[in-house]
Amino acid sequence: MPITTETTTSIDTTKRPFWLNPQYGFYLPVTLIAGLLLLFPTTTLALLSQFTQFSLDYFDSQFIQFSSLLLLSATVICFSPIGRIRLGGNEALTEFSFMSWMAMLFTAGMGSGLIFWGVAEPVYHYVNPPAFLQQSFSSVPGALAITHFHWGLHAWAIYAMAGLVMAWFAYNKQRSLRVSASFSADKPKWLNIIDLLAVVAIIFGIAGTFANTIALIQTGVEQALGLDIGSLVFRIGMILVIAALFTLSSLAGLNNGIKRLSQFNSLFMVAMLVLVIALVDPLNTLQLTLESTLHYIKLLPKMSFGVGQPEQWSQGWTVIYLVWWIAWAPFVGPFIARISKGRSIRQFLSCTILLPTITSIIWFSAFGGSVLTQPYASTIMDAVNQQYTLGLFSFFEQMPLGALLSAAALLLLVTFLITSADSSIYIASLLTGNDTRDAKILWSIILIAITIALVSINDVDLNKQVAIVGAIPFTLVLSLQVIFWIRDVLKH
């Protein structure tokens, strides 16, 4: 689907290798950082962590307020006449069916995170509740409500507004599908720095998720086989195998690779969710879903406009989550923009925000909520307190068909990781104006290098901090994009 010639490649790669073209500046900074991480992982990761912690200390409330403002903006737009405008104009047709569209945006935007945190996060909040949860909310629905806040409306509003801005300028203003195109139709060279910031946010955001997922896969394999394989060699081996798969998927293209894997993931995920609900207690899951949703609605005003208490808890969970969503926005945004031509702004925003949020609420209620209402809850709590990655597979050990569920979770972790990673490589290539095979392979290598540095330390909380390194400067870019979009759409 052509947007402009720049959406595929803007250079003549037949005359010289892509690394000798003037856009080499895109690759050099990220390659340098990846090299430092490989050569000096402990020192480099410590410096990056200090930078993110400094930003969280000084701008924690601003990050929360910014995401809340995006959610309010999306709500107003949906109910305004602007919502009737079609992306691409009144005659624009959709390229993908509704189900394929939803499958691709959901698996790109969330993916393995639901598997990783499905049990661990609600259980952790139940065992270690922040002060405001102890004072005002009942325990199990309250722990779920906090989790819903981290994975619900705010998260998807960030994605939706990032995608809307890019889709508008690409389809309604005939610009390229690049972050910098939101600021000018003339494409001055200095705007390349905007695309570079977006790519840095993408690569680090995916690398943090990649490293955490590898840790969970290792735990699952250890528990399934009853072996201690906690070596760096195993983790690096898993990275290389998965990297080969997502590189092949990325080279296969949007329709042959990402689309088909996304459809498989969505169907497989629904099947696993239904099986867990059936094996535990369907009525209990329904009750927890309803109660936690009410708690979530009640919690929204408390968490949407400032840092909760204690401050350290809020920075380590709420703030870092919201910034992590911003880290993924420069690749999820253009990706869902790319697949959303022909849809109205109202449909785009409402479906992108509401449907994944509802799915997440059901998922966490079925997994984390079920755990907390079962006789074996204390066993899972001890496991999560020991290590986040132990929660999911400890839960499956207590269930009928536990071995089958563990195998299904491992497969989903791998396939979700592939779809997220190959989507990010696809968008990194698009943002840098070069979607050749060599360019995609280079971005894959850079992503692998950063992930290997992270798994050499193997610290889940550190991975979260490093994942948001690129998102901190990109927050300013996203806010300016929205301002430029509002100014442009009001002239429409």
Secondary structure, 3 states (H helix, E strand, C coil): CCCCHHHCECCCCCCCCHHHCHHHHHHHHHHHHHHHHHHCHHHHHHHHHHHHHHHHHHHHHHHHHHHHHHHHHHHHHHHCHHHHCECCCCCCCCCCCHHHHHHHHHHHHCCHHHHHHHHHHHHHHHHCCCHHHHHHCCHHHHHHHHHHHHHCHHHHHHHHHHHHHHHHHHHHCCCCCCHHHHCCCCCCHHHHHHHHHHHHHHHHHHHHHHHHHHHHHHHHHHHHHCCCCCCHHHHHHHHHHHHHHHHHHHHHCHHHHHHHHHHHHHHHHHHHHHHHHHHHCHHHHHHHHHHHHHHHHHHHHHHCCCCCCCHHHHHHHHHHHHHHHHHHHHHHHHHHHHCCCCCEHHHHHHHHHHHHHHHHHHHHHHHHHHHHCCCCHHHHHHHHHHCCCHHHHHHHHCCCCHHHHHHHHHHHHHHHHHHHHHHHHHHHHHHCCECCHHHHHHHHHHHHHHHHHHHHHCCHHHHHHHHCCCHHHHHHHHHHHHHHHHHHHCCC
